Amino acid sequence: MVFHAHPDDEALLSSGTIAIATAAGHRVVLVLATKGDAGTVGDSVLGADEDLGSRRAREAKTSADALGVAALEFLPYNDSGLAPPADGSWPIGSFCAAEIDEAAEHLVEILRRENAILLIADDRNGGYGHPDHVQVHSVAYAAALATGVPLLQATIDREFLSGGIELARSLGFEVPEGFVPPDVSSWYTPHDEITHVADVGSQLAAKRASMAAHATQATGAPDTVRTLSVFLGLPDDIFAVAFSTEWFVLAAATGSALPSSLDSLFTPPA
């Protein structure tokens, strides 16, 4: 089971692994905590009677289908946004307003119903620190402890991230200003802490299709840098360099090893 906060998170962090797992005959269930209703979108993208959450839910289904996902489920929460209101309280009904144990119970029910043997979710930093991503990690960790299902945290090798930006520039590719901040010391995971990698080079077409499914998230206000737009604009050779590997950290408290049936999907890092 793969658990993320919003539609498009799976495309960026775990879509290659999902695709190689489904291609190998594994049943994969994608669970999203919210429908991404607090996201931003370019002008005239939505229809007059269309709300963003419903549109992004449909995009998530398109992404899931491209990856061979067997079932897509949403938890009953709203997108929390990037920060709480001025009073410091998350809006009622938002994912970050939920108690960890309450939200984990929803995940536990799905894990048990599906007889899941592995849970993939965000790392302890919530990737780049989005509050909903941090909440996903906390909820997934609690659910893994409650069920005994190993938690594999989807992340990015921090050194690869920094080096990749410099490599792209050295190859003459224009990296938009502000695309990655100068200091990424709190983002994702240091190389030495990575426990597993997945070679997803054989599924790059599926990964690109997953990204392309989230069309609203490649749009924005003028002069706004949208991550998906940048990635989808990469030439095939640079896209392959950037996205042929996905990185993970096994949460030690939830198990010391992955199920042997998954050995062909994951290897130790180089």
C-alpha positions in Angstrom: 0.0 0.0 0.0 1.3 3.5 -0.9 0.1 6.4 1.2 0.6 10.1 0.3 -1.0 13.4 1.1 -2.2 14.8 -2.2 -2.8 13.8 -5.8 0.6 14.2 -7.6 2.7 13.2 -4.6 2.7 9.6 -5.8 3.8 10.8 -9.3 6.9 12.5 -7.9 8.0 10.1 -5.2 6.8 6.5 -5.8 5.2 6.1 -9.2 8.1 4.2 -10.7 8.1 1.8 -7.8 4.3 1.4 -8.1 4.7 0.6 -11.8 7.5 -2.0 -11.4 5.5 -3.6 -8.5 2.3 -3.9 -10.6 4.2 -5.1 -13.6 5.7 -7.8 -11.4 2.1 -9.0 -10.5 1.8 -7.3 -7.1 -1.5 -5.7 -6.1 -0.9 -2.1 -5.2 -3.4 0.1 -3.4 -2.9 3.9 -3.5 -4.3 5.9 -0.5 -4.3 9.7 -0.5 -5.0 11.6 2.7 -6.7 14.5 0.8 -7.9 15.5 -2.7 -5.6 18.5 -2.8 -8.4 21.0 -2.6 -6.1 23.7 -1.2 -3.7 23.6 -4.1 -3.2 26.3 -6.6 -4.1 26.3 -10.3 -3.8 28.5 -13.3 -6.6 30.8 -14.5 -9.3 29.3 -16.7 -8.1 25.7 -15.9 -11.2 24.7 -14.0 -14.7 24.7 -15.5 -17.3 27.1 -14.1 -18.9 24.5 -12.0 -15.8 22.5 -11.2 -14.0 22.4 -7.8 -10.3 21.7 -7.5 -10.6 18.8 -5.2 -12.9 16.9 -7.6 -10.7 17.6 -10.5 -7.6 16.5 -8.7 -9.3 13.3 -7.6 -10.0 12.5 -11.2 -6.4 13.2 -12.1 -5.3 10.9 -9.4 -7.5 8.1 -10.9 -5.8 8.7 -14.3 -2.4 8.5 -12.7 -3.3 5.4 -10.8 -4.6 3.7 -14.0 -1.4 4.6 -15.8 0.6 2.8 -13.0 -1.6 -0.3 -12.8 -2.9 0.5 -9.4 -5.7 -1.9 -8.3 -7.6 0.5 -6.0 -7.5 4.2 -5.2 -8.8 5.5 -1.8 -9.1 8.8 -0.1 -9.1 9.5 3.6 -11.9 11.8 4.8 -9.8 15.0 5.2 -9.3 18.3 3.5 -6.0 19.6 2.2 -4.4 21.6 5.1 -2.5 24.1 2.9 1.0 25.2 3.5 0.5 26.9 6.9 -2.2 27.3 9.5 -4.2 30.5 9.7 -2.9 33.4 11.8 -4.4 31.9 15.0 -2.2 28.8 14.6 -5.1 26.4 14.5 -5.5 24.1 11.5 -9.0 24.4 9.9 -11.5 21.8 11.2 -11.7 18.9 8.8 -8.2 19.4 7.5 -5.7 16.6 7.6 -3.3 18.4 10.0 -6.2 19.1 12.4 -6.8 15.3 12.8 -5.4 13.4 15.8 -2.6 11.1 14.7 -4.3 8.0 16.2 -7.7 8.9 14.6 -6.2 9.3 11.2 -4.1 6.1 11.7 -7.2 4.1 12.4 -8.5 4.8 8.8 -5.2 3.6 7.5 -5.2 0.5 9.7 -8.6 -0.5 8.5 -7.4 -0.4 4.9 -4.1 -2.2 5.6 -6.0 -5.0 7.3 -8.7 -5.2 4.7 -6.1 -5.5 2.0 -3.8 -7.8 3.9 -1.0 -5.4 3.0 2.6 -6.7 3.4 4.3 -3.3 2.9 3.4 0.4 3.6 5.2 3.1 1.6 4.7 6.7 2.8 6.6 10.0 3.2 9.9 10.3 5.2 10.2 11.9 8.6 11.0 15.3 7.1 7.8 15.3 5.0 10.1 15.6 2.0 10.5 19.3 1.7 8.5 20.0 4.9 4.9 20.4 3.7 2.8 20.0 6.9 0.5 17.4 5.2 3.6 15.4 4.2 4.9 15.4 7.8 1.4 14.3 9.0 1.4 11.5 6.4 4.7 10.2 8.0 3.3 10.4 11.5 0.1 8.7 10.6 1.8 6.0 8.6 4.3 5.3 11.4 1.5 4.9 13.9 -0.4 2.6 11.5 2.7 0.5 10.8 3.3 0.0 14.5 -0.4 -0.9 15.1 -0.4 -3.5 12.3 3.2 -4.8 12.2 3.4 -3.9 8.5 6.9 -2.6 7.6 7.0 1.1 6.7 9.2 2.1 3.8 9.7 5.8 3.7 9.7 7.3 0.2 12.4 10.0 -0.1 15.1 11.5 -2.3 18.8 11.2 -1.8 19.7 14.7 -0.6 23.2 14.5 -2.2 21.6 13.4 -5.5 19.2 16.3 -5.3 21.9 18.9 -4.8 24.3 17.3 -7.4 21.5 16.8 -9.9 20.8 20.6 -10.0 24.4 21.4 -10.6 24.7 18.6 -13.3 21.6 20.0 -15.1 23.2 23.5 -15.1 26.5 22.1 -16.3 24.7 20.4 -19.2 23.2 23.8 -20.2 19.7 23.1 -18.9 18.1 26.2 -17.4 17.0 25.6 -13.8 14.4 28.2 -12.8 15.4 30.6 -10.0 14.1 29.4 -6.7 13.3 25.9 -8.0 15.4 24.5 -5.1 16.6 26.6 -2.2 20.3 27.1 -1.6 20.0 25.2 1.7 18.4 21.7 1.5 19.8 20.4 4.8 16.3 19.8 6.1 14.9 18.3 2.9 14.5 14.6 2.3 17.3 12.2 3.5 21.1 12.1 3.5 22.7 9.5 1.3 24.1 7.5 4.3 20.6 7.0 5.7 19.1 5.5 2.6 18.4 1.8 3.1 16.7 0.8 -0.2 16.6 1.9 -3.8 14.4 0.9 -6.7 15.7 0.9 -10.3 12.6 2.2 -12.1 14.3 2.9 -15.5 12.1 0.3 -17.2 9.0 2.2 -16.1 9.9 5.8 -17.1 7.0 6.0 -19.5 4.6 5.1 -16.8 6.2 7.6 -14.4 6.0 10.4 -17.0 2.3 9.4 -17.7 1.6 9.6 -13.9 3.1 13.1 -13.8 1.2 14.2 -16.9 -2.1 13.0 -15.4 -1.9 15.8 -12.9 -2.4 18.6 -15.4 -3.7 21.2 -12.9 -0.5 21.0 -11.0 1.6 22.0 -14.0 -0.3 25.3 -14.2 -0.1 28.4 -12.0 0.1 32.2 -11.9 2.4 33.9 -14.4 6.1 33.7 -13.3 5.2 30.8 -10.9 7.6 27.8 -11.0 5.6 24.6 -10.9 7.6 21.5 -10.3 5.6 19.2 -12.5 5.8 21.7 -15.4 9.6 21.7 -15.1 9.9 17.9 -14.9 7.5 17.3 -17.8 9.6 19.7 -20.0 12.8 17.7 -19.5 14.3 16.0 -22.5 14.1 12.2 -22.4 17.8 11.7 -21.6 17.7 14.1 -18.7 14.4 12.8 -17.5 16.0 9.3 -17.3 19.0 10.6 -15.3 16.6 12.4 -12.9 14.0 9.7 -12.4 15.4 6.2 -13.0 16.0 5.7 -9.3 13.6 6.0 -6.3 15.0 6.1 -2.7 13.6 4.7 0.5 14.3 4.4 4.2 13.0 1.4 6.2 11.6 2.6 9.5 13.6 0.3 11.8 10.9 0.1 14.6 8.5 -1.4 12.1 10.7 -4.2 10.9 14.3 -5.2 10.1 13.7 -6.4 6.6 11.2 -6.3 3.8 9.1 -9.3 2.8 11.1 -11.7 0.7 8.5 -11.5 -2.1 9.6 -8.0 -2.7 13.4 -8.7 -2.9 13.4 -8.2 -6.7 12.0 -4.7 -6.4 14.4 -3.2 -3.9 18.2 -3.3 -3.5 20.6 -1.7 -1.0 22.0 1.7 -2.2 25.4 1.8 -3.9 
